[in-house]
Each structure stands twice: as structure tokens, then as C-alpha cells.
Amino acid sequence: MIRYALTCDNEHNFESWFQSADAFDALLASGHLSCSVCGNTEVRKSIMAPRIGKTTEQPLSAPATVAEQAVKELRAKIEENSENVGTEFASEARAIHEGDAPERPIYGEAKINDAKELIEDGIPVLPLPFSPSRKNN
């Protein structure tokens, strides 16, 4: 395991663990690496001092910053109070807007073009600061 200090194009700093340097490179190249604060996929390694000796760090599953804690709480609230419609988000949002499906809070995934079309058609959507398909961000 290797830990990197990372920075996104919006200058948010965060850290993450990777199985290896090659695993980091593969995730970065495939676009599966994103900022834990804003979701930006333009991420780069930052300078990081090595840790020597015994440390008392939190578990990796625990939020490391106030922003990560806020995202964790937001995710829990969204998952608790709305329905995950997965990749059918765009069609379900349109059906709700047009009255063809029952009105309810939903979340899920949409291709960027589908999300743009929803917005252009006056259907309110909002990107989430986490990926619905991944359980632990």
C-alpha cells in the first residue's frame, strides 16, 4: 500500500491510499480518480513528507477532513430520503417532470449530454459530490 498527497485543478488537497504506484497510474489514466472535495478528475500528486515511526491515524474509512465529513453526512441523508434509480436517472427525471411517473426524490447517474438536455428542458438536476455507484468515497 502507498499513500499519496493529491491536489486537484481547483487546488483542493487530499490524501488517498493505493495498492501500488502502478495502481495509482492506472486509476488516474482511466479517469477513476477524483477529488474528494469537488469531484474534479484532474488530479496530480503533491509533495509529501514521509512518515517515520508509529502513528495513530484514523481508519481509512473515517472522514479525514470537515469537508469529507460533510459529504458523508450529505450522502447518508440523500440515500435515506430518496430513491436510487441508477443509470435510469435521466429518463426517470424526465418522466417525473412530465407527470408520467410518481413525483418523488431520486438520485442516480446520467451521461453528461443527458444531464445537459434535462437542464436545457427546464428539469432541475444537481450533480452530487459523490458517485452513487461507489459505496465508500
MARVEX-792880 format. One record per residue (C-alpha): x, y, z. Coordinates in steps of 0.2 Angstrom, whole numbers, plus 2048, in hexadecimal, padded with zeros to 3 digits. Each point is the difference from the previous one (the first is absolute). Layout:
// MARVEX-792880
XYZ ...
This chain:
// MARVEX-792880
800800800 8068127FC 7F8810805 8018107F6 7FC812803 7F68067F2 7FA8107F9 7F28047F3 7FF80E7F3 7F680A80D 80E7FF80C 7F77F480D 80D7F6809 7FC7EE806 8087EF803 7FC7EF7FA 8077EE801 8047F67F1 8057ED7FE 8108067F7 80780E7F5 7FA7F77F1 7EF7FE807 800813802 8058037EE 7F37F47FA 7F2809809 8068117FB 8017FB7EE 7EF7F8800 7F8810808 7FB7F680F 80980B80C 7F7810806 80280E80D 7F87FB810 7FA812802 7F98057EF 8007F17F6 80C8077F3 8097F27F6 80F80B7FC 80B7FA80F 813800802 80C7FA80E 80680D80C 81080180A 7FF7F6810 80B7FD80E 8037EE805 7F97FA811 80D7F780A 7FB7F6810 7F07FB808 7F180B7FC 7EE801807 7F68037F1 7EE7FE7FD 7FA7F17F6 7FF8037EE 7ED7FF800 7FF80F80C 7FE8117F8 811809801 7FA8127FF 7F080B804 7FC8007ED 8017ED7FF 7F57FF810 7F380B7F8 8007F67F0 7FD7F080A 7F2808809 7F88077F0 8027EF7F8 7F77F780E 7F280D800 7FD7FE7ED 8017ED801 7F480080F 7F380C7F8 8007FC7ED 8007F27F4 80F7FA7F6 7FA7FE7EE 8127FC7FA 8048027EE 7ED8047FD 802811808 7FD80B7F0 7F17F67FA 7F87FF811 803813804 7F88047EF 7F17F4804 7FE808811 8018127F9 7F37FC7F2 7F47F780C 8037EF7F9 8087F9810 7FB803813 809810807 80D7FB80C 812804804 80D7F67F6 8127FF7FD 80B7F67F4 80C8027F1 7FE8097F0 80B8027F1 8068127FE 7F68037F0 7F07F9808 80380C810 80280F7F4 7F07FC7F7 7F67FE810 807812805 7FC8077EF 7EE7F9801 7FE809811 8017F080B 809804810 80F7F4803 81080280B 8107F77FF 8057F6810 811802808 8017ED800 7FD7F17F4 7F07F7804 8077F07FA 80F80080C 7FC7FC812 80F807808 8088117FA 
